[in-house]
Amino acid sequence: MSAVRSGAATGVPRLTIIVAPSDQLELVGDLAALGPTGAVGFQVRAKEATTAELLALTTAVLAATRGAGAPVLVNDRLDVALAAGADGIHLGADDLPVARARAIADRAAPPGFLVGATCRDRDAVVAARAAGADYAGFGPVAATTSKPGLPDPLGVDAVGRAAGVLPLVAIGGIGPDLARGAVAAGAHGVAVIGSVWRQPDPIDAAEALLGAV
C-alpha cells in the first residue's frame, strides 16, 4: 500500500460544504465557526457564473470565514482561487490537469495551497497522488440529485478499497449515518451540498455531520 502523501491531511477539513450563489450565504460565517478550527471548510462552485461573479462569491465566502480559519477552495478555476487568495482548488477529470495545477500553485500560491482531485477508484487516487494532489474527492458514494450525470453509486466498500493513498473526502448522498460509515471505512472526511443547504436548519444539519466525522 502506498504511503499517504506527506502532510496531505494538514489543512483538509473533515466537513466540506459546497457553496453556490443560491445558498444562504449569510450562514457561512456561523457554519465556519462550528467545531475545532479548520474542521469545517468550503468549496465554492458556480458552474454558470462569470469569472467576475465567481471571484465575487469566493471573496465573500473568504471574508465570512477568515476569523474561523476555515479553508476555502474553488472548484475548477485555479485563476480565481489565486486571484481571491483562496486556500486551494478542486479539480474534476475534465478540468486543468492536477500536475499542471500543482506546478502553477507551487510557483504562485502560498505554502499549504491545497490541490484536490475527483476520483472514482483506487487507481485514480494513486494517479492523483503521483500528480501532486493533496486529497481525493471520492464518489459518488451514494445516489444524489445535487449533480447530474454522475456514475452509479460506488458504496462505502469502495471507500475502504481506495483508502490509504491520499486523504479521501467522500461525496455523494452523504448524511450523518453515511458520513460515519465512510469515515469508519477510511475516509478523512466528507463533502456535502443538500445535506446542509436543503435542510430546515442548515446549522443543526452541519453540526450533526461534523459530529459523525
C-alpha positions in Angstrom: 0.0 0.0 0.0 1.3 3.5 -0.9 2.0 5.9 1.9 -0.2 8.9 2.3 1.3 12.0 0.7 3.4 13.7 3.4 1.5 16.3 5.3 -1.5 15.9 3.0 -4.1 15.7 5.8 -3.0 19.1 7.1 -5.5 21.7 6.1 -8.0 19.3 4.6 -11.3 19.8 6.6 -13.4 17.0 8.0 -16.6 18.6 6.6 -16.5 20.4 3.3 -19.7 22.4 2.5 -20.1 23.2 -1.2 -21.3 26.7 -1.7 -23.3 28.1 -4.7 -24.6 31.6 -5.3 -28.2 30.4 -4.5 -27.2 29.2 -1.0 -27.8 31.0 2.3 -24.6 32.9 2.3 -25.5 34.7 5.5 -25.0 31.4 7.3 -21.4 30.8 6.0 -19.7 32.5 9.0 -21.7 30.5 11.5 -21.1 27.3 9.7 -17.3 28.0 9.6 -17.3 28.5 13.3 -18.6 25.0 14.1 -16.2 22.5 15.7 -12.4 23.0 16.1 -10.6 25.5 13.9 -10.4 24.2 10.4 -12.8 21.3 10.9 -15.3 22.8 8.5 -14.3 24.1 5.1 -15.9 25.3 1.9 -15.7 24.7 -1.8 -17.1 27.5 -3.9 -18.8 26.0 -7.0 -20.7 28.1 -9.5 -20.6 26.4 -12.9 -22.7 29.0 -14.7 -21.1 32.1 -13.1 -18.9 34.5 -15.0 -15.4 34.9 -13.8 -16.3 38.2 -12.1 -19.2 36.6 -10.4 -17.2 33.6 -9.2 -14.5 35.9 -7.9 -17.0 38.0 -6.0 -18.6 34.9 -4.5 -15.2 33.5 -3.5 -14.2 36.8 -1.9 -17.4 36.9 0.0 -17.0 33.4 1.4 -13.4 34.1 2.3 -14.5 37.3 4.2 -17.1 35.4 6.1 -14.8 32.5 7.1 -11.4 34.0 7.8 -11.9 34.6 11.5 -12.8 30.9 12.0 -9.8 29.6 10.0 -12.0 27.6 7.7 -10.3 26.5 4.4 -12.0 27.8 1.2 -11.3 26.1 -2.1 -12.6 26.9 -5.5 -14.0 24.3 -7.9 -12.3 24.2 -11.3 -10.9 27.6 -11.5 -7.3 28.0 -10.4 -7.1 31.5 -11.7 -10.0 32.6 -9.5 -8.6 30.7 -6.5 -5.2 32.5 -6.9 -6.8 35.9 -7.5 -9.0 35.7 -4.5 -6.4 34.3 -2.2 -8.3 31.1 -1.6 -6.8 28.1 0.2 -6.9 25.7 -2.7 -8.5 24.3 -5.8 -10.6 21.2 -6.5 -10.3 19.7 -10.0 -12.5 17.2 -11.9 -11.5 14.9 -14.6 -12.2 17.4 -17.4 -10.5 20.4 -15.6 -6.9 21.6 -15.6 -4.7 18.5 -15.1 -3.6 18.1 -11.5 0.1 18.1 -12.3 -0.2 21.5 -14.1 -2.3 23.0 -11.3 0.3 21.7 -8.7 3.2 23.3 -10.7 1.4 26.6 -11.0 0.3 26.7 -7.4 3.8 25.8 -6.2 5.1 28.9 -8.0 2.2 31.3 -7.4 0.4 30.4 -4.2 1.5 30.5 -0.6 2.7 27.2 1.1 -0.1 24.9 2.1 -2.3 25.6 -1.0 -4.4 22.5 -1.5 -5.0 20.7 -4.8 -7.8 18.2 -4.7 -8.8 15.7 -7.5 -12.1 13.9 -8.1 -11.5 10.1 -8.1 -13.7 7.1 -8.6 -11.4 4.2 -7.7 -8.1 3.4 -6.1 -6.1 3.6 -9.3 -7.3 7.2 -9.8 -6.3 8.1 -6.3 -2.8 6.7 -6.9 -2.6 8.7 -10.1 -3.8 11.8 -8.4 -1.2 11.4 -5.7 1.6 11.0 -8.3 0.4 14.2 -10.0 0.7 16.1 -6.8 -2.8 16.1 -5.3 -3.2 16.7 -1.6 -6.5 14.9 -1.3 -9.1 13.0 -3.3 -12.8 13.8 -3.6 -14.2 10.3 -3.8 -17.6 9.4 -5.0 -20.5 9.4 -5.5 -20.7 7.2 -2.5 -24.5 7.1 -2.7 -27.2 8.4 -5.1 -27.5 12.1 -5.2 -29.6 14.7 -7.1 -27.2 17.5 -6.5 -25.2 17.0 -9.6 -26.5 15.4 -12.9 -24.6 12.9 -15.0 -22.8 11.1 -12.2 -21.9 7.3 -12.5 -23.7 4.7 -10.3 -23.0 5.0 -6.6 -19.7 3.5 -5.5 -20.7 2.5 -2.0 -18.9 2.5 1.3 -16.8 -0.6 0.4 -15.2 1.4 -2.4 -14.0 3.9 0.1 -12.3 1.2 2.0 -10.6 -0.1 -1.1 -9.3 3.3 -2.1 -8.2 4.4 1.4 -4.6 4.8 2.5 -3.1 6.7 -0.5 -4.4 10.2 0.0 -6.9 11.6 2.4 -10.3 10.8 0.9 -13.2 13.2 1.1 -16.3 11.2 0.5 -19.1 12.9 -1.5 -22.5 12.0 -2.9 -25.7 11.5 -0.9 -23.8 11.9 2.4 -25.9 12.2 5.6 -24.8 11.6 9.1 -25.1 7.8 9.0 -23.3 7.5 5.7 -20.6 10.0 6.9 -20.0 7.9 9.9 -19.7 4.8 7.7 -17.4 6.4 5.2 -15.0 7.6 7.9 -15.1 4.1 9.5 -14.1 2.7 6.1 -11.1 5.0 5.9 -12.3 8.4 4.6 -10.7 11.5 6.1 -13.9 13.5 5.8 -17.0 14.2 3.7 -18.3 16.9 1.3 -21.9 17.8 1.1 -24.5 20.1 -0.6 -28.1 19.1 0.1 -27.4 17.6 3.5 -26.8 21.1 4.7 -28.4 23.6 2.3 -31.7 21.6 1.8 -32.3 21.0 5.4 -34.7 23.1 7.6 -31.8 24.2 9.8 -28.5 24.1 8.0 -26.5 24.9 11.2 -28.1 21.9 13.0 -27.5 19.7 9.9 -23.9 20.7 9.7 -23.4 20.1 13.4 -24.8 16.5 13.0 -22.5 15.8 10.1 -19.5 17.2 11.9 -20.3 15.0 14.9 -20.4 12.0 12.6 -16.9 12.6 11.2 
